[in-house]
């Protein structure tokens, strides 16, 4: 039988269900380790991960989306492969998307993205978030239960970003259906990661966004799409319409699955952590702290990847140019050198917001403020309108023997479904 560290994170479905024991086996060899037979390094140490995130001079984000197992489209040569990366960027999966960009290209698009998530923009979006979440939860409670991921989480986060961007109301159902039908980012089925396919949801939505952006450039409105469509880069130059369409489509799709899965992961803890839902009902101000601890323990992103573009080091490990580096988010947030009792849920854990579930440095998740708001508001509604939340025993077994199915993805950590039984509270509308 293979030792844990000899197994393949990218194809092993048992590790998919429980990546944490796998990463602990790697951690035993040090915070930076090259698994046997693999051509990539894995970072499981918190400090080492921060080091990589902040060192954009030596580490490229060009393979963040395709992962460390995929071969590079070129053979790296020399101690600095920066020019080779740019020459082959078009052959890298998602190489032109925001998450994979480096240096000035990334800084330019990130400046446009930052217009989406200003406090004033989020504040104006909160009314829609509150009203829509209220309706979804009230209806679910009236039915006595729901399947959380498809009935609530996915439509909720999809409609929230649609409202924020200014997607026309008549098109939102189409987008919601496209997102629901989409494979998870980092699907174990490589064919599902082909963004060039005309039937891929990102391509379908991109065609709509092209029309939106072209219209907003000719007929600006009071919405974010109009602002981005007519914006300039920091140096005063204007982005192409293709760049704006790619950015808008990516921003619409990027946070959908991770935010929806975060809601599911948080609900698991609310149900199965002894006494937690009663604590939250007694004091709903604890919900943000609960969300942060869930992000640390079971954030919805398991890993991201970097490519060393120069000979460098991580900690005391030499990393040659051309090396692929997996940053194991699921492991670094449980590093015992950084967190006491790291595998235990602790509400109001000190310095909890220092977790790395949203990354760090230049590529810190721009949508993190929105994710925190939408998850908080939705969970507040569930807590307010119920006296008890449980998982369906018919679907998921008892708390002592849960049966749970996780998305087949090397990026996303999240349940494919979560069936709830909901008991109405006295505060729930009839």
Buried (B, 14 or more C-beta within 10 A) or exposed (E): EEEBBEBBBBEBEEBBEEBBEBBBBBBEBEBBBBBEEBEBBBBBBBBBBBBBBEBBEBBBBBBBBBBBBBEBBBEBEEEBBBEBBBEBBEEBBBBBBBBBBBBEBBBBBBBBBEEBBEEEBBEEBEEBBBEBBBEBBBEBBEEEBBBBBBBBBBBBBBBBBBBBBBBEEEBBEEBBBBBBEBBBBBBBEEEBBEBEEEEBBBBBBBEBBBEBBBBBBEEEEEBBBBBBBEEEBEEEEEBEBEBBBBBBBBBBBBBBBBBBBBBBBBBBBBBBBEEBBEBBBEEBEBBBBBBBBBBBBBBBBBBBBBBBBBBBBBBEBEBEBBBBBBBBBBBBBBBEEBBEEBEEBBBEBEEBEBBBBBBBEBBEBBBBBBBBBBBBBBBBBBBBBBBEBBBBBEBBEEEEEEEBEBBBBBBBBBBBBBBBBBBBBEEBEE
